[in-house]
C-alpha cells in the first residue's frame, strides 16, 4: 500500500496565511490530494493507524472528512457514513447541536446509517478545537454506534482539540503553531 515510507506528508500540505480571515494560517490539503503518490501514502498510513480500532464502518464529517473517509472505507472494504450539515440528507435524520466559540452548529446523519453496537471510526481532515469531531462522536453514540476511535490527516496540537475527545485519536501530521 504505502510504497514510499520516506515520503514526508507535510511537504504536500501548504499553509495559506490569513485564510479565511487575518491571523489564521490555513493548512490546505488540496496539494496533498492532487499528488498521487503522497495521497496514496497518506491513505495507506491512515489505514494502518485505524485498523487497531477495529471499525466495521467509517464516518466522515462534511466536507473534507468525506475525502478521507470514503477512499479509506473503500481501501478497507468497509461502509461509509456521511455526517453532514443540516437539511442535506434525505429521509429521516438524527441531529446534534453543539457549541462553537461564537454561536452553535448542528451535525446530522441518516437515522438508519448504523446498527446498534456497530463499531465506527470518525474521520475528518483536521482536528483543531475538537468541537465538530466530538459532536460527531456524540451523534453516532445517540444512534447506537460504538465509536472506537477518531482520526484526522492534520492535528493542530496548540488548540488542544484532542482533550475534547473521549476515544483514541490519531493523526498523520501535527502542527504546534
Secondary structure, 3 states (H helix, E strand, C coil): CCCCCCCCHHHHCEEEECCCCCCCEEEECHHHHCCHHHHHHHHHHHHHHHHCCCCCEEEEECCHHHHHHHHHHHHHCCEEEEEECCCCCCCCEEEEEEEECCEEEEEEEECCCCCCCCEEEEEEEEECCCHHHHHHHHHHHHCCCEEEEEEEEEEEHHHCHHHHCCCCEEEEEEECC
